[in-house]
């Protein structure tokens, strides 16, 4: 079945464009008017359960490996273009994805605004298609995982399932959710009851705005993502320019499934591979304690705590971001 869903073509003398054959439908890739960087080659894929997914490939010259980039909740491929270009400059191909329910991939309920999922295991269908695409694009090996926030939750589950990468790097992974003053049992109970009365697809209070998206709902001074004003301005510009790529808060169903998945992953053994995980001292979105707990029982792990960093270290100030890049590239090179 996977064979029927594969992309045609491999890298050859015609260049990376050759992999986008007649059987593969190219997908849109957006750029702001003043962005002169090399655009990604975006394309559609279809998961085994019929959900259409958008992926994007940034090929490096004389690549020495590849990075599978797993974004977080609410995110879309274009947001990671600066990350991809920096990795390309270091000699790595990059492949990324719009998870089901966000970006340009299929939304999962009639109201497209809330972030929604029926079962967290459904994200693994997306991972399968990403690996199929990586194989058919003949991405240079070794492959490495770079996963942020919700992508870190999906990534750990994928490693549990045997995803073949040489090393893993996590940025503020969602191995637990910062519920602030609410106890996890209470949040689970509310999500469960909402689902029982047919309201599981509605936006859960406290998860973000229902109609717009976080950069448009929050001020820079109060935001939990970055202390870099330029990066925050970029996110605002993108949200204004491409509103259809964005989503708002999470549904009750997403919250309940996410909490259950974090609890499940907390009980599994750590994968047998080298790992780097970073957490900012000002992290308020995911659980820093869950990150520290996993790092403490992952034998081949390095925990990088970045003073002054918020949730999105890849969008932080240059000095903070460079600390992460230096450690990440060292991890890749050593694997």
Secondary structure, 3 states (H helix, E strand, C coil): CCHHHCCCCCCCCCCHHHHCCCCCCECCCCCCCCCCCCCCEEEEEECCCCCEEEEEEECCCCCCEEEEEECCCCCCHHHHHHHHHHHHHCCEEEEEEECCCCCCCCCCCCCCCCECCCCHHHHHHHHHHHHHHHHHCCCCCCEEEEEECHHHHHHHHHHHCCCCCCEEEEECCCCCECCCCCCHHHHHHHHHHHHHCCCCCCECCCCCCCCCCHHHHCCCCCCCCCCCHHHHHHHHHHHHHCHHHCCCCEEHHHHHHHHHHHHHHCCCCCCCCEEEEEEECCCCCECHHHHHHHHHCCCCEEEEEECCCCCCHHHCCHHHHHHHHHHHHHHHHHC
